[in-house]
Amino acid sequence: MKIIILGAGQVGSSLAANLVNEANDITVVDTNPQLLQALQDRLDLRTITGQASHPDVLLRAGAEDADMIIAVTNSDETNMVACQVAYSLFHTPTKIARVRALEYLAHPQLFTQDSLPIDVLISPEQLVTDYVYRLIEHPGALQVLDFAGGRVQLVAVRAYYGGPLVGHQLKALRDQLPRVETRVAAIFRRGRPIIPEGTTIIEADDEVFFIAAKKDIRAVMGELRRLEHSVRRVIIAGGGNIGKRLAKALEGRYQVKVVEHTATRARTIAEELTESIVLHGDAADEELLMEENIEDTDVFCAVTNDDEANILSAMLAKRLGARKVMALINRTAYVDLVESGEIDIAVSPQQATIGSLLAHVRRGDVVMVHSLRRGAAEAIEAVAHGDERSSKVVGRAVEEIKLPHGTTIGAVVRGNEVIIAHRDTVIQAEDHVILFLVDKRRIPEVERLFQVGVTFL
């Protein structure tokens, strides 16, 4: 596939790195030649220096025969105009744009073929908000990912010493939870993947990915670790776009406080939030945190636009007694570094955004992609089409499907029914199949499995 990525910032660079290894023809456009040179030094792709929305720049980038344009520059306006130019002059089939401003997103009628011809809108702030909200909903989880409209969830937890299943074989899970259907999709032990078998023994500190219907998630988590108390009190450090959205999503269900260091911004969001308390101050101020009873706080979430401020305020909050702390971190190099210390969860905006973008790049009918473990692994929701003659999966039991090494089928969603996959589960046409890949280099093989053969009419 020929793809033009507009913007070589953190999202654009991460996306290029994800796609270039999958036999795609990638061109990256940016106004900063240093960023482009750094990309070219480590990746096999083309770069063009110039303004992303200018017709001559898009022409040089190969827009005449591009399959897709992904506009992820730092400017909403540049992204929108670039999609308009690609549509009007080059008839580009698929146009994806990152749009951040709620003032645009509040008017969906803007984004039609007759107005601004954008096929897919990506809002990183909303994606991160949803991601953090799910983590707060499930105390103790490292990741919570939705599939099939939220009917199925893939959850990552760290197995704790003393958990009922720790030290036992995986097949004991069925005896422990006879009424709950679940499947362990993968285990990461000291950073290395283990393909789960019935005889695999769970060890303390294993990172366990399991899949289950949403209603059963808490029961399965209880087998792997001590269940944490439900969240009641949340402090959000940073009243920017993400902080405000998160507070709005949480207020009503939780006691929410927002700490914002800019006085005018604090006043603005205080008027927009109905039940949250907005404080003007520095979230890394020990005295302020003590005054706001940080020791009784269930979740402290640092979501300013400054990585260092997020890390320091989260570490301070943890040291002062907050039960769980999360920090929004843009620099991927920092993510592994901080999670091995006092910070419980590092939230990477790039990973949340890239998963959403990848769903539109994958071949076959892929409706959802989640990038896992800093992009090394992926979880995919693919729709099975065709019949036994034209499809490699329809009409076949899971044990008959030639899955690439390290790939597991976790669940099948058939209409409103959630079926946890076993060896004898037969895939039917139009099933939504949820797969976990510990090695994302196997993606093309999975895509070919779900492509319909020429005999299908």
C-alpha positions in Angstrom: 0.0 0.0 0.0 1.3 3.5 -0.9 0.8 5.8 2.1 1.7 9.4 2.6 2.1 10.5 6.2 1.9 14.3 6.8 3.8 15.3 9.9 7.0 13.8 11.3 6.2 14.4 15.0 5.8 11.7 17.6 2.7 10.2 16.1 3.8 10.5 12.5 7.3 9.0 13.3 5.8 6.1 15.4 3.3 5.3 12.7 5.9 5.3 10.0 8.1 2.9 12.0 5.0 0.6 12.5 4.1 0.6 8.8 7.5 0.6 7.1 8.2 -3.0 8.3 5.0 -4.3 6.7 6.0 -3.9 3.0 4.3 -0.6 2.6 5.6 2.2 0.4 5.8 5.1 2.9 6.5 8.8 2.3 6.7 11.3 5.1 6.2 15.1 4.7 7.3 17.7 7.2 8.6 21.3 7.3 11.5 20.2 9.6 14.4 18.7 7.5 16.2 17.6 10.7 13.2 15.4 11.8 13.0 13.9 8.3 16.7 13.2 8.2 16.6 11.4 11.5 13.7 9.3 10.2 15.6 8.4 7.0 18.7 7.4 8.9 16.8 4.6 10.7 13.9 3.7 8.4 13.5 2.7 4.7 11.2 5.4 3.5 11.0 8.6 1.4 10.8 12.1 2.9 9.7 15.4 1.4 10.4 18.8 3.0 7.5 21.2 2.6 4.1 22.5 3.8 1.9 19.4 4.0 -1.2 21.1 2.6 0.4 22.6 -0.6 -0.5 20.9 -3.8 3.0 20.9 -5.2 4.4 19.3 -2.1 1.7 16.6 -2.2 2.4 16.0 -5.9 6.1 15.5 -5.1 5.2 13.1 -2.4 3.3 10.9 -4.9 -0.3 11.9 -4.1 -1.4 11.1 -7.7 -1.3 7.3 -7.1 -1.3 7.2 -3.2 -3.8 4.8 -1.6 -4.0 6.8 1.6 -3.1 10.1 3.2 -2.7 10.3 7.0 -2.5 14.0 8.1 -1.1 14.1 11.6 0.7 17.5 11.7 0.4 19.7 14.8 -2.1 22.0 13.0 -5.8 20.9 12.7 -6.2 23.4 9.8 -3.2 22.0 7.9 -4.6 18.5 8.3 -8.0 19.4 7.1 -6.9 21.4 4.1 -4.4 18.7 3.1 -7.3 16.2 2.9 -9.4 18.6 0.9 -6.5 19.1 -1.6 -5.9 15.4 -1.8 -9.5 14.8 -2.6 -10.0 17.7 -5.1 -6.8 17.4 -7.1 -5.6 13.8 -6.7 -8.8 11.8 -5.8 -7.0 10.0 -3.0 -9.2 7.1 -1.9 -8.7 7.3 1.9 -8.0 10.4 3.8 -7.4 10.4 7.6 -6.9 13.5 9.7 -6.0 14.2 13.3 -8.3 17.0 14.6 -7.9 18.1 18.2 -10.1 21.1 18.6 -13.5 20.4 20.1 -14.8 23.5 18.3 -14.5 21.5 15.0 -15.4 18.1 16.4 -18.7 19.4 17.8 -19.9 19.9 14.2 -19.7 16.5 12.5 -21.6 17.9 9.4 -18.3 19.6 8.5 -16.7 16.3 7.7 -18.6 15.1 4.7 -17.6 14.6 1.1 -19.5 17.8 0.2 -17.7 19.9 2.9 -14.3 18.6 4.2 -13.8 15.2 2.6 -12.2 13.4 5.5 -12.9 9.7 5.7 -11.6 9.1 9.3 -11.2 11.6 12.1 -8.7 10.9 14.8 -8.9 12.7 18.1 -5.9 11.8 20.3 -7.2 13.6 23.4 -10.5 11.6 23.2 -8.6 8.3 22.7 -6.4 8.9 25.7 -9.4 10.0 27.8 -11.2 6.8 27.0 -8.1 4.7 27.7 -7.6 6.3 31.2 -11.3 6.1 32.0 -11.2 2.3 31.4 -8.2 1.9 33.7 -10.0 3.8 36.4 -13.1 1.6 35.9 -10.9 -1.5 36.4 -8.6 -0.9 39.4 -5.5 -3.2 39.2 -5.4 -3.4 35.4 -2.4 -2.3 33.4 -4.4 -2.1 30.1 -8.1 -2.4 29.3 -9.0 -2.6 25.6 -12.5 -2.7 24.1 -13.6 -4.9 21.2 -16.9 -5.5 19.5 -18.4 -2.2 20.8 -17.2 -2.9 24.4 -18.9 -6.4 24.6 -15.5 -8.0 24.9 -12.4 -6.7 26.7 -8.7 -7.6 26.6 -7.2 -6.9 30.0 -3.5 -6.9 31.1 -2.8 -7.5 34.8 0.4 -8.2 36.8 0.0 -11.5 38.7 0.7 -10.9 42.4 2.2 -13.3 44.9 -0.7 -14.7 46.8 -3.2 -14.6 43.9 -5.4 -17.7 43.8 -4.0 -18.9 40.4 -0.4 -18.0 40.9 1.7 -21.1 41.1 -1.0 -23.2 39.4 -1.5 -24.4 35.8 -3.7 -22.3 33.5 -6.2 -25.2 33.1 -7.1 -24.7 36.9 -8.8 -21.4 35.9 -11.8 -23.3 34.6 -12.1 -25.2 37.9 -11.8 -21.9 39.9 -14.3 -20.1 37.7 -16.8 -22.8 36.4 -19.4 -20.2 35.4 -17.0 -17.7 33.7 -15.7 -18.1 30.2 -12.2 -16.6 29.7 -9.0 -17.2 27.7 -5.5 -16.2 28.5 -4.2 -14.8 25.2 -0.5 -14.3 26.2 1.9 -14.1 29.1 4.9 -11.9 29.3 7.5 -13.0 31.8 10.5 -10.7 32.4 9.6 -9.0 29.1 9.5 -12.2 27.0 6.4 -13.7 25.5 5.1 -17.1 26.5 2.5 -18.8 24.4 0.0 -20.1 27.0 -0.9 -23.8 27.2 -3.1 -25.6 29.7 0.0 -26.7 31.6 1.6 -23.3 31.7 2.2 -22.2 35.4 1.4 -18.6 36.3 4.3 -17.0 38.2 4.2 -13.9 40.4 5.0 -10.8 38.4 3.9 -12.3 35.1 2.1 -9.8 32.8 -1.0 -11.7 31.9 -3.3 -10.8 29.0 -6.8 -12.4 29.2 -9.9 -11.9 27.2 -13.5 -12.2 28.5 -17.0 -10.7 28.2 -17.0 -7.2 29.9 -19.3 -8.5 32.8 -16.7 -11.2 33.7 -13.5 -9.1 33.8 -13.5 -8.5 37.6 -14.0 -12.1 38.4 -11.0 -13.2 36.3 -8.8 -10.4 37.7 -9.6 -11.7 41.2 -7.9 -15.0 40.3 -4.6 -13.3 39.3 -4.2 -10.7 41.9 -5.9 -9.2 45.0 -8.9 -7.2 43.9 -8.4 -3.6 44.7 -11.1 -1.4 46.2 -13.3 0.5 43.8 -12.1 4.0 43.0 -13.9 6.9 44.7 -11.4 9.8 44.8 -9.5 11.0 41.7 -7.0 13.9 41.4 -6.2 15.1 37.9 -3.0 17.1 37.4 -3.5 19.4 34.4 -6.6 21.1 33.1 -5.8 21.0 29.4 -7.9 19.2 26.8 -7.3 15.7 28.2 -7.6 16.8 31.8 -10.9 18.6 31.2 -12.4 15.8 29.1 -11.3 13.2 31.7 -12.8 15.2 34.6 -16.1 15.6 32.6 -16.2 11.9 31.9 -15.5 11.0 35.6 -17.6 13.6 37.5 -20.9 12.2 38.7 -19.4 8.7 39.3 -16.3 9.8 41.3 -15.1 12.6 43.5 -12.9 14.6 41.1 -10.4 17.4 41.7 -8.4 19.1 38.9 -5.2 20.9 39.7 -4.3 23.6 37.0 -1.4 26.0 37.3 -2.7 28.7 35.0 -5.2 30.9 36.7 -7.3 31.8 33.6 -7.5 28.2 32.5 -8.5 27.1 36.0 -11.4 29.6 35.9 -12.5 28.6 32.4 -12.7 24.8 33.2 -14.3 25.5 36.6 -17.2 27.1 34.7 -17.5 24.2 32.3 -17.3 21.4 34.9 -20.4 20.9 37.0 -19.3 18.6 39.9 -15.5 18.6 39.9 -13.4 20.9 42.2 -10.9 22.9 40.3 -7.8 24.1 42.2 -5.3 26.8 41.0 -1.8 25.6 41.9 1.1 23.3 41.1 0.5 19.6 41.2 4.1 19.0 42.3 3.6 21.2 45.3 3.9 18.9 48.4 1.9 21.3 50.6 -1.0 21.5 48.2 -1.2 17.7 47.8 -1.1 17.3 51.6 -3.9 19.8 52.0 -6.0 18.0 49.5 -5.6 14.7 51.4 -3.4 12.9 48.8 -3.1 10.0 51.2 -6.8 9.3 50.7 -6.7 9.5 46.9 -7.4 6.4 45.0 -6.0 7.6 41.6 -3.7 10.5 40.8 -3.5 11.1 37.1 -0.9 13.5 35.7 -1.9 14.7 32.2 -0.2 18.0 31.6 1.7 18.5 28.3 5.0 18.3 30.1 6.5 14.8 30.5 8.9 15.8 33.3 6.2 17.6 35.2 3.9 14.5 34.9 6.6 12.1 36.1 7.7 14.3 39.1 4.2 15.0 40.3 3.1 11.4 40.0 6.2 10.2 41.9 5.5 12.8 44.6 1.9 11.8 44.9 2.8 8.1 45.2 5.4 8.9 47.9 2.8 10.9 49.8 0.3 8.0 49.8 -1.8 8.0 46.6 -2.9 4.4 46.0 -2.3 4.4 42.2 -0.6 7.0 40.0 -0.6 7.4 36.2 1.5 9.7 34.1 0.9 10.8 30.5 4.3 10.4 28.7 4.9 11.3 25.1 8.6 10.2 24.9 8.6 6.5 24.3 12.1 6.2 25.9 10.6 7.3 29.2 7.8 4.8 29.3 9.6 1.6 30.3 11.9 3.7 32.6 9.1 5.1 34.8 6.9 1.9 35.0 9.8 0.1 36.6 9.8 2.6 39.4 7.1 4.3 41.5 4.7 5.1 38.7 2.1 2.4 38.3 1.0 3.1 34.7 2.6 5.2 31.9 0.0 6.3 29.3 1.5 6.8 25.8 -0.7 9.0 23.6 1.1 7.7 20.5 0.2 4.0 21.2 -3.5 4.9 21.8 -3.6 6.9 18.5 -1.6 4.5 16.4 -3.9 1.6 17.2 -6.8 3.6 15.9 -4.9 4.5 12.7 -3.7 1.0 12.1 -7.3 -0.3 11.9 -7.7 1.7 8.6 -4.4 0.5 7.2 -4.7 -3.2 7.7 -5.7 -5.4 4.7 -8.8 -7.6 5.0 -11.8 -6.4 7.1 -10.0 -5.3 10.2 -12.3 -3.1 12.4 -10.1 -2.6 15.5 -6.4 -2.7 16.2 -4.7 -2.1 19.6 -1.0 -1.7 19.7 0.5 -3.4 22.8 3.8 -3.4 24.7 5.2 -0.3 23.0 4.1 -1.6 19.5 5.8 -5.1 19.7 2.5 -6.9 20.0 -1.0 -6.3 18.6 -4.6 -7.3 19.3 -6.8 -7.3 16.3 -10.6 -7.6 15.6 -11.2 -9.0 12.1 -14.4 -9.9 10.4 -14.6 -13.3 8.7 -16.2 -13.1 5.2 -16.9 -15.6 2.5 -17.6 -19.4 2.7 -15.6 -22.6 3.1 -14.4 -22.4 -0.5 -13.3 -18.7 -0.6 -12.1 -18.2 3.0 -9.3 -19.8 5.0 -11.2 -19.4 8.3 -14.9 -19.7 7.7 -16.3 -23.1 8.4 -13.1 -24.2 10.2 -12.5 -25.0 13.8 -9.9 -22.9 15.6 -7.5 -25.9 15.7 -7.7 -26.3 11.9 -6.8 -22.7 11.1 -3.1 -22.3 10.2 -2.3 -19.4 12.5 1.1 -17.8 12.4 3.5 -18.7 15.3 2.6 -16.7 18.5 -0.9 -15.9 17.3 -4.0 -16.9 19.4 -7.7 -16.5 18.7 -9.2 -15.3 22.0 -12.8 -14.8 21.3 -15.5 -14.7 18.6 -18.4 -12.3 18.7 -21.5 -13.5 16.7 -24.2 -10.9 16.8 -24.6 -10.1 20.5 -23.2 -13.4 21.6 -19.6 -13.5 23.0 -17.9 -16.9 22.5 -14.6 -17.5 24.2 -12.6 -19.5 21.6 -11.6 -23.1 22.2 -10.0 -25.7 19.9 -13.4 -26.9 18.5 -15.0 -23.4 18.1 -16.0 -23.1 14.4 -15.8 -19.7 12.7 -18.9 -18.6 10.8 -19.3 -15.9 8.1 -19.5 -12.4 9.6 -18.1 -13.4 12.9 -15.9 -10.8 14.6 -12.7 -12.7 15.5 -10.4 -11.3 18.2 -6.7 -12.3 17.8 -3.6 -11.6 19.9 -0.2 -11.5 18.2 3.0 -11.5 20.3 5.0 -10.7 17.2 3.5 -7.9 15.0 5.8 -9.0 12.1 3.3 -11.8 11.6 0.5 -9.2 10.7 0.7 -9.8 6.9 0.1 -13.6 7.4 -3.0 -12.8 9.6 -4.3 -10.3 7.0 -4.0 -13.0 4.3 -6.0 -15.4 6.4 -9.0 -13.0 6.5 -8.8 -12.0 2.8 -11.5 -13.5 0.7 -10.4 -15.6 -2.3 -11.3 -15.0 -5.9 -14.0 -17.7 -5.9 -16.1 -15.6 -3.5 -18.8 -13.7 -5.3 
